[in-house]
Amino acid sequence: MLLDDLKAIVGSSGWSSDQDELLPFLTERRGAVEGRTAIMLWPDSTEQVSRIVAACSAAGVGVVPQGGNTGLCGGAIPDDSGEQVLLSLSRLNKILAVDAANFSMTVEAGCILANAQEAARNVDRLLPLSLAAEGSCQIGGNLSTDAGGLNVIRYGTARQQVLGLEVVLADGTVWDGLRSLRKNTAGYDMKQLFIGSEGTLGIITAATLRLYPDHAEKGTALVALRSASDAIQLLGRLRDACSDQLVAFELMSDLAFQIGREGVGVSPAGLGQDYSWYVLIESTGPETESMLQEALEAEFAAENLLDAVIAKSGAESDELWRIRHAISEGQKAWGVSIKHDIAVPIARIDEFMQRAEPAVMQLLPGARIVAFGHVGDGNLHYNISQPVGEDPDTFRAEAAAATQAIYQLAAELGGTFSAEHGVGVVKKPYLEQFRGGTELDMMRTLKQAMDPKNTLNPGKVI
């Protein structure tokens, strides 16, 4: 019997069928997707993952890989049939090697992102991938969704941080691609197939990642602006002034900033009043503090800024970032929130804002638009909180039309409905709508070739 075989593979401490114990692993972070499973497995080696996947493939049973379960699209949750096996990578959490000279590190998939960052810092190196959930999200999940985060403007998404991968394929075969080379043109770049595929083509069990110099000096500033358009223009001028030392440029609407401020219970000292738009800016590198300050002083003199606060210490910088990180969690206090993880070309962000708001308000009168995001790379979290006092279920039903309008507008402006959260099950219909035809046919061809029995995270993405 399959369940007995799986229990034997992981041992008595590596599985559970206790539904109360499993409940947190069967619900997506926001509670939007729930599933069932007869068993959850915690393998502690790639060899065990390989045997589990091979056994499930032979039995024609689906395997759903899960990391820190911080995703927002249901990609790591089994369906409600109870027939799929839930496989946690959390016990594969070792840091296998840190090579300061080669500016690389190799970690297992279950390694928590913050732990990998700390290991890099211990040898004066930087792992630049940085997310609000970095204290609980895992490297395998970050790579399987091609996570973005705060530093994409300089370093790129998770995809750009990968030098090599180890992956368990659909039949249990292990592909050892843990290379640490920067240049390798020997055939197809196979690792790219698995990054962003959400476990549907293979299960990532380890990764070799790029590291960078860890610049001790950084500059952090919070500025107030009249409009999103002013923010985009400021971004261009700061990139000219600071070059590649500019690493983060986070736009926040007044409501987003209010939520973040309420979430941490502090307001930055030095801001004279409330404003319509804010940008949190960070730069790193030699003499970066003076460079950023001079650039902002010039902007203030030209009356491009309404107000500004420059962090004078690491503690003040951390406080500003706490406000930004608190937005998503703090929005829960406002009731049901409909999340939209869109991206458009940077130059069209203001046009998106100008056109999206009246469209949303026409469909959802009284709704509260909470807009924030990594505008330095065109990624905007355009979230809609329910009107005060409205029934949550009614709002969810009515919000579907607004979601369609937002995604349609993003596509019209040359953008995407999913910038960094992946597709999972929540966004599958939109993949069909906006990436259908030849592009989706190619995805299906890959899926059929690499997982002909459809046992790897079935029902997700495509």
C-alpha positions as CSV (number, residue, x, y, z in Angstrom):
1,M,0.0,0.0,0.0
2,L,1.3,3.4,-1.0
3,L,0.8,5.1,2.4
4,D,2.7,2.3,4.2
5,D,5.6,2.6,1.7
6,L,5.8,6.4,2.2
7,K,5.8,6.0,6.0
8,A,8.7,3.5,5.7
9,I,10.7,5.9,3.5
10,V,10.6,8.8,6.0
11,G,10.5,6.9,9.3
12,S,8.2,7.4,12.2
13,S,9.1,11.0,12.8
14,G,8.8,12.0,9.1
15,W,5.0,11.9,8.5
16,S,1.6,12.8,10.0
17,S,-2.0,12.0,9.2
18,D,-3.3,14.0,12.2
19,Q,-5.7,16.5,10.6
20,D,-5.5,18.9,13.5
21,E,-1.7,19.0,13.2
22,L,-1.9,19.4,9.5
23,L,-4.4,22.2,9.4
24,P,-1.9,25.1,9.2
25,F,-0.3,23.3,6.2
26,L,-3.6,22.9,4.3
27,T,-4.6,26.5,4.2
28,E,-3.1,29.2,2.1
29,R,-1.6,32.2,4.0
30,R,-4.7,34.4,3.5
31,G,-7.2,31.6,3.9
32,A,-8.3,31.9,0.3
33,V,-7.4,28.3,-0.6
34,E,-7.9,25.2,1.5
35,G,-7.2,21.5,0.8
36,R,-7.0,18.0,2.2
37,T,-4.5,15.2,2.4
38,A,-4.3,11.8,3.9
39,I,-0.6,12.2,4.8
40,M,2.1,14.9,5.0
41,L,5.7,13.9,4.7
42,W,8.8,15.5,6.0
43,P,11.8,13.9,4.2
44,D,15.3,14.8,5.5
45,S,17.3,14.1,2.4
46,T,17.2,14.3,-1.4
47,E,17.3,10.5,-1.5
48,Q,14.1,10.4,0.5
49,V,12.4,12.9,-1.8
50,S,13.5,10.9,-4.8
51,R,12.0,7.7,-3.3
52,I,8.7,9.5,-2.4
53,V,8.3,10.9,-5.9
54,A,9.1,7.6,-7.5
55,A,6.6,5.8,-5.4
56,C,3.8,8.3,-6.1
57,S,4.6,8.3,-9.8
58,A,4.3,4.5,-9.9
59,A,0.9,4.8,-8.1
60,G,-0.3,7.7,-10.2
61,V,-0.7,9.9,-7.1
62,G,-0.1,13.6,-7.1
63,V,2.7,15.1,-4.9
64,V,2.4,18.7,-3.7
65,P,5.7,20.2,-2.6
66,Q,5.6,22.9,0.1
67,G,8.2,25.2,1.5
68,G,7.3,27.9,4.2
69,N,3.7,28.1,2.9
70,T,4.0,31.9,2.6
71,G,2.7,31.9,-1.0
72,L,-0.4,33.9,-1.9
73,C,-1.8,31.9,-4.9
74,G,-2.5,28.4,-3.4
75,G,0.4,26.8,-5.3
76,A,1.6,24.8,-2.3
77,I,-1.9,23.5,-1.1
78,P,-3.3,20.1,-2.1
79,D,-6.7,20.0,-3.7
80,D,-9.8,19.0,-1.7
81,S,-9.9,15.4,-2.8
82,G,-7.7,14.2,0.0
83,E,-5.8,12.0,-2.5
84,Q,-2.7,14.1,-3.1
85,V,0.4,13.7,-0.9
86,L,1.8,16.8,0.7
87,L,5.6,16.9,0.8
88,S,7.3,19.5,3.0
89,L,10.9,20.4,2.3
90,S,11.4,22.1,5.7
91,R,13.8,19.4,7.0
92,L,16.1,19.9,4.1
93,N,17.4,23.1,5.7
94,K,21.2,22.8,5.7
95,I,23.6,25.4,4.4
96,L,25.9,23.0,2.5
97,A,28.7,25.4,1.5
98,V,29.6,29.1,1.5
99,D,32.4,30.0,-0.9
100,A,33.4,33.6,-0.3
101,A,36.1,33.6,-3.0
102,N,33.7,32.4,-5.6
103,F,30.9,34.6,-4.3
104,S,28.5,31.7,-4.1
105,M,26.7,29.5,-1.6
106,T,24.9,26.2,-1.8
107,V,21.8,25.5,0.4
108,E,19.1,23.0,0.6
109,A,15.6,23.9,-0.5
110,G,14.1,24.1,3.0
111,C,16.7,26.6,4.2
112,I,14.9,29.7,5.5
113,L,15.9,32.8,3.5
114,A,16.9,34.8,6.5
115,N,19.3,32.1,7.6
116,A,20.9,32.0,4.2
117,Q,21.3,35.8,4.3
118,E,23.0,35.6,7.7
119,A,25.4,32.8,6.5
120,A,26.4,35.1,3.6
121,R,26.9,38.1,5.9
122,N,29.1,36.0,8.2
123,V,31.7,35.9,5.4
124,D,31.2,39.5,4.3
125,R,29.0,38.6,1.4
126,L,25.4,39.6,0.4
127,L,22.5,37.3,-0.7
128,P,20.3,40.1,-2.1
129,L,17.0,38.3,-2.3
130,S,14.9,40.1,0.4
131,L,11.2,39.6,1.1
132,A,8.8,40.6,3.9
133,A,8.4,36.9,4.7
134,E,12.2,36.2,4.8
135,G,12.0,35.0,8.4
136,S,9.8,32.0,7.3
137,C,9.9,31.6,3.6
138,Q,12.3,29.0,2.2
139,I,14.7,29.0,-0.7
140,G,13.0,26.3,-2.7
141,G,9.7,28.2,-2.6
142,N,11.4,31.4,-3.5
143,L,12.9,29.8,-6.6
144,S,9.9,27.8,-7.6
145,T,7.8,31.1,-7.8
146,D,10.7,33.3,-9.0
147,A,10.2,35.6,-6.0
148,G,11.1,39.3,-6.5
149,G,11.1,41.4,-3.4
150,L,12.8,44.6,-2.5
151,N,16.1,44.6,-4.4
152,V,15.1,43.7,-7.9
153,I,16.0,47.1,-9.2
154,R,19.7,46.3,-8.8
155,Y,20.0,42.5,-8.5
156,G,17.0,41.1,-10.3
157,T,14.5,38.4,-9.2
158,A,15.3,35.1,-7.6
159,R,16.0,33.7,-11.1
160,Q,19.0,36.0,-11.4
161,Q,20.5,34.7,-8.1
162,V,20.7,31.0,-9.3
163,L,23.9,29.4,-10.5
164,G,22.8,25.8,-10.2
165,L,20.1,23.5,-9.0
166,E,19.5,20.0,-7.7
167,V,16.0,18.8,-8.8
168,V,14.0,15.6,-8.3
169,L,12.2,14.8,-11.6
170,A,8.7,13.3,-12.0
171,D,9.9,9.7,-12.0
172,G,12.2,10.2,-9.0
173,T,15.4,10.7,-11.0
174,V,17.7,13.3,-9.4
175,W,19.3,15.9,-11.6
176,D,22.5,17.2,-10.1
177,G,23.0,20.6,-11.6
178,L,24.6,22.3,-8.6
179,R,27.3,24.1,-10.6
180,S,28.8,27.4,-9.4
181,L,29.9,28.6,-12.8
182,R,29.1,32.1,-14.2
183,K,29.6,31.1,-17.8
184,N,28.5,27.8,-19.2
185,T,27.2,27.5,-22.7
186,A,27.1,23.7,-22.9
187,G,23.6,23.1,-24.2
188,Y,20.3,24.2,-22.8
189,D,20.2,26.1,-19.5
190,M,18.1,23.4,-17.8
191,K,17.8,25.2,-14.4
192,Q,15.7,27.9,-15.9
193,L,12.9,25.4,-16.5
194,F,12.4,24.8,-12.8
195,I,12.7,28.4,-11.6
196,G,9.1,29.8,-11.6
197,S,7.5,26.5,-12.5
198,E,6.0,26.1,-9.0
199,G,7.0,22.4,-8.7
200,T,5.1,21.3,-11.8
201,L,8.2,20.2,-13.7
202,G,10.4,19.1,-10.9
203,I,11.0,19.5,-7.1
204,I,14.0,21.7,-6.2
205,T,16.0,20.1,-3.4
206,A,19.1,22.4,-3.3
207,A,20.5,25.4,-5.0
208,T,23.8,27.2,-5.6
209,L,23.2,31.0,-5.4
210,R,25.1,34.1,-6.3
211,L,26.6,36.3,-3.6
212,Y,27.8,39.9,-3.8
213,P,30.0,42.2,-1.8
214,D,28.3,43.2,1.4
215,H,28.6,47.0,1.5
216,A,28.5,48.1,5.1
217,E,27.5,51.6,4.2
218,K,23.9,52.2,3.1
219,G,21.6,55.2,2.8
220,T,17.9,55.1,3.6
221,A,15.4,57.8,3.1
222,L,11.6,58.3,3.1
223,V,10.3,61.1,0.8
224,A,6.9,62.6,0.3
225,L,5.6,63.4,-3.2
226,R,2.5,64.9,-4.9
227,S,1.8,62.0,-7.3
228,A,2.9,58.7,-8.6
229,S,4.1,60.5,-11.7
230,D,6.5,62.5,-9.6
231,A,7.8,59.3,-8.1
232,I,8.6,57.8,-11.5
233,Q,10.4,61.0,-12.6
234,L,12.4,60.9,-9.3
235,L,13.4,57.3,-9.9
236,G,15.0,58.2,-13.2
237,R,16.9,61.2,-11.7
238,L,18.1,59.1,-8.7
239,R,19.3,56.3,-10.9
240,D,21.3,58.9,-12.9
241,A,22.7,60.4,-9.6
242,C,23.4,57.1,-7.7
243,S,23.9,54.7,-10.6
244,D,23.8,51.0,-9.5
245,Q,24.1,52.0,-5.9
246,L,20.3,52.4,-5.8
247,V,18.9,49.1,-4.7
248,A,15.3,49.8,-3.5
249,F,12.6,52.3,-4.5
250,E,9.3,51.4,-2.8
251,L,6.2,53.5,-3.6
252,M,3.4,53.7,-1.0
253,S,0.0,55.5,-1.3
254,D,-1.3,57.4,1.7
255,L,-3.5,54.5,2.7
256,A,-0.7,52.0,2.4
257,F,1.6,54.2,4.5
258,Q,-1.2,54.7,7.1
259,I,-1.6,50.9,7.4
260,G,2.1,50.3,7.8
261,R,2.4,53.0,10.4
262,E,-0.5,51.7,12.4
263,G,0.9,48.2,12.1
264,V,4.2,49.1,13.8
265,G,2.7,51.8,16.1
266,V,5.2,54.5,15.1
267,S,5.4,57.5,12.8
268,P,8.8,58.6,11.4
269,A,10.1,61.6,13.2
270,G,10.6,64.6,10.9
271,L,7.5,64.2,8.7
272,G,5.5,67.4,9.1
273,Q,2.1,66.1,8.0
274,D,0.4,63.4,6.0
275,Y,0.9,63.3,2.2
276,S,-0.6,61.6,-0.8
277,W,2.4,59.5,-1.8
278,Y,5.6,58.2,-0.2
279,V,8.7,56.5,-1.5
280,L,11.2,54.5,0.6
281,I,14.6,54.6,-1.0
282,E,17.8,52.6,-0.2
283,S,21.2,52.7,-1.7
284,T,24.4,50.8,-0.8
285,G,28.1,51.2,-1.6
286,P,31.0,53.5,-0.9
287,E,30.0,57.0,0.2
288,T,26.4,56.1,-0.6
289,E,25.0,58.1,2.3
290,S,26.5,61.4,1.2
291,M,25.6,60.6,-2.4
292,L,22.0,60.0,-1.6
293,Q,21.7,63.0,0.6
294,E,23.2,65.3,-2.0
295,A,20.8,64.0,-4.6
296,L,17.8,64.5,-2.4
297,E,18.9,67.9,-1.3
298,A,19.0,68.9,-5.0
299,E,15.5,67.4,-5.5
300,F,14.2,69.4,-2.5
301,A,15.8,72.6,-3.8
302,A,14.1,72.0,-7.1
303,E,10.8,71.6,-5.2
304,N,10.3,68.1,-6.5
305,L,9.9,66.8,-2.9
306,L,7.3,67.8,-0.4
307,D,9.2,66.4,2.6
308,A,12.0,63.9,3.4
309,V,13.4,61.9,6.3
310,I,16.9,60.5,6.0
311,A,17.8,57.7,8.4
312,K,20.8,58.7,10.6
313,S,21.4,55.2,12.0
314,G,20.8,51.6,11.3
315,A,18.0,51.6,13.8
316,E,16.2,54.5,12.1
317,S,16.6,52.7,8.7
318,D,15.1,49.5,10.2
319,E,12.2,51.5,11.6
320,L,11.3,52.9,8.1
321,W,11.5,49.4,6.6
322,R,9.3,48.0,9.4
323,I,6.5,50.4,8.2
324,R,6.9,49.1,4.6
325,H,6.9,45.5,5.7
326,A,3.8,45.9,7.9
327,I,1.5,46.9,5.1
328,S,0.4,43.4,3.9
329,E,-0.3,42.1,7.4
330,G,-1.8,45.3,8.6
331,Q,-4.3,45.3,5.8
332,K,-6.1,42.4,7.5
333,A,-7.5,44.8,10.1
334,W,-9.4,46.5,7.3
335,G,-11.4,43.4,6.5
336,V,-11.3,41.4,3.2
337,S,-8.6,42.5,0.9
338,I,-8.4,41.6,-2.8
339,K,-4.7,41.4,-3.8
340,H,-3.3,42.2,-7.2
341,D,0.3,41.6,-8.0
342,I,0.7,43.3,-11.3
343,A,3.6,44.8,-13.2
344,V,3.7,47.3,-16.1
345,P,6.6,49.1,-17.7
346,I,7.9,51.6,-15.3
347,A,7.1,54.6,-17.5
348,R,3.4,53.5,-17.5
349,I,2.8,53.1,-13.8
350,D,1.2,56.5,-13.4
351,E,-1.1,55.8,-16.4
352,F,-2.1,52.6,-14.7
353,M,-2.9,54.4,-11.5
354,Q,-4.9,57.1,-13.3
355,R,-7.0,54.7,-15.2
356,A,-7.4,51.9,-12.6
357,E,-8.8,54.0,-9.7
358,P,-12.0,55.3,-11.5
359,A,-12.6,51.8,-13.0
360,V,-12.4,50.2,-9.6
361,M,-14.5,52.9,-7.9
362,Q,-17.2,52.5,-10.5
363,L,-17.4,48.8,-9.8
364,L,-16.8,48.9,-6.1
365,P,-18.1,52.2,-4.6
366,G,-16.6,52.9,-1.3
367,A,-13.7,50.5,-1.7
368,R,-10.3,51.5,-0.3
369,I,-7.4,51.2,-2.7
370,V,-4.1,50.3,-1.0
371,A,-1.3,50.7,-3.6
372,F,2.3,50.0,-2.9
373,G,5.2,48.1,-4.3
374,H,8.5,47.7,-5.9
375,V,8.1,50.5,-8.4
376,G,11.8,50.5,-9.2
377,D,11.1,47.3,-11.3
378,G,7.5,48.1,-12.3
379,N,5.8,45.8,-9.8
380,L,2.8,47.2,-8.0
381,H,0.6,45.6,-5.3
382,Y,-2.7,47.2,-6.2
383,N,-4.9,45.9,-3.3
384,I,-8.5,46.7,-2.6
385,S,-9.9,46.6,0.9
386,Q,-13.7,46.2,1.4
387,P,-15.8,49.3,2.1
388,V,-16.4,50.0,5.8
389,G,-19.2,47.9,7.1
390,E,-19.8,45.9,3.9
391,D,-20.5,42.1,4.1
392,P,-17.2,40.3,3.3
393,D,-18.8,37.6,1.2
394,T,-20.7,40.2,-0.9
395,F,-17.5,42.2,-1.4
396,R,-15.6,39.1,-2.6
397,A,-18.3,38.3,-5.1
398,E,-18.4,41.8,-6.4
399,A,-14.6,42.2,-6.5
400,A,-14.2,39.7,-9.3
401,A,-15.2,42.3,-12.0
402,A,-12.6,44.7,-10.5
403,T,-9.9,42.1,-10.7
404,Q,-10.7,41.5,-14.3
405,A,-10.6,45.2,-15.1
406,I,-7.2,45.6,-13.3
407,Y,-5.6,42.7,-15.1
408,Q,-7.0,43.8,-18.4
409,L,-5.6,47.2,-18.0
410,A,-2.2,45.9,-17.0
411,A,-2.1,43.7,-20.1
412,E,-3.2,46.6,-22.3
413,L,-0.2,48.6,-20.9
414,G,2.2,45.9,-21.8
415,G,2.2,44.4,-18.3
416,T,1.3,41.2,-16.4
417,F,-1.2,39.9,-13.9
418,S,1.5,38.1,-11.9
419,A,4.8,39.8,-11.2
420,E,6.2,37.8,-8.3
421,H,3.6,35.7,-6.5
422,G,3.2,33.1,-9.2
423,V,0.1,31.5,-10.6
424,G,-0.8,28.6,-8.4
425,V,-4.5,27.8,-8.6
426,V,-5.9,31.3,-7.9
427,K,-4.6,32.8,-11.1
428,K,-4.9,29.9,-13.5
429,P,-7.9,31.3,-15.4
430,Y,-5.9,34.5,-16.1
431,L,-2.9,32.5,-17.5
432,E,-5.3,31.0,-20.0
433,Q,-6.7,34.5,-20.8
434,F,-3.5,36.5,-21.1
435,R,-0.9,34.0,-22.0
436,G,-3.0,31.6,-24.1
437,G,-2.3,30.4,-27.6
438,T,1.3,29.5,-28.6
439,E,2.9,30.5,-25.2
440,L,0.6,28.3,-23.2
441,D,0.8,25.5,-25.7
442,M,4.6,25.5,-25.2
443,M,4.1,25.3,-21.4
444,R,1.8,22.3,-21.8
445,T,4.3,20.6,-24.1
446,L,7.0,20.9,-21.5
447,K,4.6,19.7,-18.8
448,Q,3.6,16.6,-20.8
449,A,7.2,15.8,-21.7
450,M,8.6,16.2,-18.2
451,D,5.6,14.9,-16.2
452,P,3.6,12.7,-18.4
453,K,1.6,11.2,-15.5
454,N,0.8,14.7,-14.1
455,T,1.9,13.8,-10.6
456,L,4.0,16.8,-9.8
457,N,1.8,19.5,-8.2
458,P,-1.1,18.6,-10.4
459,G,-3.7,21.3,-11.1
460,K,-1.3,24.2,-10.5
461,V,-0.3,26.8,-13.1
462,I,-1.6,24.9,-16.2
